[in-house]
Amino acid sequence: MNAGQNGPMRRAPLALAVPGLLAVLLLAVPLLGVLVHTPWTHLPEELGAPGVLTALRLSLEVSLAALAVAVVLGVPLAWLLARVPFRGKAVLRSLVLLPMVLPPTVAGVALLLGFGREGLLGGVLDDWFGVTLPFSTAGAVLSSAFVALPFMVITTEGALEGLHPRYEEAAASLGAGPLRVFWTVTLPVLAPGLLAGAALTWARALGEFGATITFAGNLQGVTQTLPLEVYLLLQDDARGATAVSLLLLVVAMAVLVGLRGRWIGGAARRPAAPRPPEEEPDPPAADGTSTDADPVGGRGDKAPPAGADALAASVVGAVEAELTAAPGTTVAVVGPNGAGKTTLLRALLGLTPRARAERLELGGADVTRRPPHRRGVAWVPQDGALFPHLTALGNTAYSLRARGVPRAEARREARAWLDRLDVGHLAERRPGQLSGGQAGRVALARALAARPRLLLMDEPTAALDQTSRAAVRRLLRTHLAGFDGACLIVTHDPVEAVSLAGRVLVLEDGRAVQDGTPADVARHPRSPWVARMMGRNALAGEAEGDTVRLAGGARAVGASPVAEPGPALAVFGPEAVSVHRERPAGSQRNVWRGRVREVTALGGRIRLQVGPPDRRPTTAPRRQASPGATQEDLPEPGVVAEVTAAAAAELGLAEGESVWVAVKATELALVRL
Ligand SMILES: Nc1ncnc2c1ncn2[C@@H]1O[C@H](COP(=O)(O)OP(=O)(O)OP(=O)(O)O)[C@@H](O)[C@H]1O
């Protein structure tokens, strides 16, 4: 046990140690009893007795047949429970689990009442098809399947719930067709859960006794399986019973040791020192080819026609946007939560029914009708979605292998990509052994290795701390500089937008509200949200000439008039706002009254959030404005001002203080909406 992880090792308190040891004794004494009483010298002949061999053969046949029934019926049921929403799911799940807690003899009685000759369905089976289940081998299979099925269903359901569809979607975006995705991602990720479930189901079926004897009886060679043989032997051959019990015990123990606790959640844990596979296995070439060579994303592409846009798309549905980008352009996609940024990316990938690209041209090639894996659009999802069963190297080589690059060459190229992103030394690690930042770099290496025409990144630095964020931004800048496709980066970080992107696309409520250079968007934000994201102030109102009438009646005056009257924003930077305790004299055209709501330090400067003054009557005497001064109050949401620490100290600025704020008309831009 790792003392560092589980707290310091202490001597166990006696009050816990004694019952704990008694519990171990309770479990161990019967097993020891079997071992001690086993007739070791006569074991071969006891186990080789004809009755035992017949029972063993029958047990294997019955338990494997029950396992087959449980897999064929239980896996689809688990899939429904895990993936399809429907009413009454909790009741159905309880029904599935019932045989686990039902006394097996009661299960046998229930089976008789259901499938027996006089039973609900048994009568029909008998009359119409001449099928009699009780006291037949098929009946023994049925009763074993009845009690073992829940194990298959719950383990498979757990495994399916652990498999996020993002893995399969990411694989498609890396050029893998549906068959390859199934063999190289779905199955390997599910395999440990499915195998654990199958092993437990089989072990339960092998040990089944109560339901079988009640429903199918104890007929030698027909229904007399090993557990029943033990029961029979116990009457007159105790040595034989002990020998057969040992056999069943060894089988059960072997299954449990093989599972090593995976069933109770161990499957999700990473082994301490994994021997990772080199990379994903080749899927069988059912479609006559082992690869999904992609004429757009792959090497051997024809050069794009001269002058063609790297990206020309029109997206419709839950998100509506027109996009064009010249080769080498990075577009930052910004917008409030729920604006549709991820949906836009998924529409370009062809991965959502909620929105779709009505037209998608990449480097002059029309890929609108192509499935996701043939579009040449690679994707770095928010959490990276690295395949958990592959190493960093296997992940990075995935798209190369999907394109048919030979294994050794794919590994070499993948390693070079990992080196370029400074994670070459982690090539043999699995995703579970990487930090968030390292996983982000590997996910980026994996996407770049796919050599896409269009690279989509969903908040690539969101999970990182400030230092790694800056480092990954630098890396991105370097790699995007050499990338001649188009790149869309979803971000909430204005620094990322400004430093990485040549263009900013603003989405709000599923619509593109602005598309321009970062400087343009910062200077003339077309919504208060964008202005705030860019660190600017934006007061909304109705403009006419050079004046905006703000909500609440105050006015803002800009340097140049709007072309025509209508809704507009008055936009200015926090550094353009001066703060005063008295109404400032002088020529400033924009002077508003407010109250300091929040004071924060920002480097050597102080950032003030100034809101409208309180409307409720106050007992404190109001400062008298100079005669003739306007008494305009700041409207909601107020403004952000930035002043030097010295000025803040001199003015005695603190939360709750009344202030005046002023902005020169020359510093204020009017943006018509
Ligand atoms: N599968 C879905 N079914 C129905 N609505 C969905 C689905 N996925 C997303 N939405 C809705 O579509 C809208 C856009 O979602 P999307 O994930 O694209 O937003 P986003 O801009 O990426 O947001 P965030 O910044 O929070 O990641 C949201 O209102 C969201 O609730």
The ligand as a Gaussian input file, in Angstrom:
#p B3LYP/6-31G(d) Opt

LIG

0 1
 N      -26.985000      17.472000     -28.208000
 C      -27.661000      18.596000     -28.006000
 N      -29.002000      18.610000     -28.007000
 C      -29.694000      19.740000     -27.816000
 N      -29.123000      20.927000     -27.594000
 C      -27.796000      20.981000     -27.568000
 C      -26.976000      19.824000     -27.769000
 N      -25.675000      20.199000     -27.688000
 C      -25.678000      21.515000     -27.455000
 N      -26.943000      21.989000     -27.382000
 C      -27.356000      23.389000     -27.180000
 O      -26.894000      24.144000     -28.283000
 C      -26.423000      25.405000     -27.854000
 C      -24.980000      25.581000     -28.314000
 O      -24.164000      24.643000     -27.659000
 P      -22.590000      24.627000     -27.874000
 O      -22.038000      23.493000     -27.106000
 O      -22.309000      24.681000     -29.337000
 O      -22.184000      26.010000     -27.211000
 P      -20.749000      26.643000     -26.995000
 O      -20.766000      27.990000     -27.641000
 O      -19.695000      25.698000     -27.455000
 O      -20.759000      26.818000     -25.417000
 P      -19.592000      26.744000     -24.321000
 O      -18.817000      28.012000     -24.419000
 O      -20.366000      26.684000     -23.057000
 O      -18.786000      25.509000     -24.606000
 C      -26.574000      25.427000     -26.342000
 O      -27.759000      26.131000     -26.051000
 C      -26.699000      23.991000     -25.957000
 O      -27.503000      23.835000     -24.820000

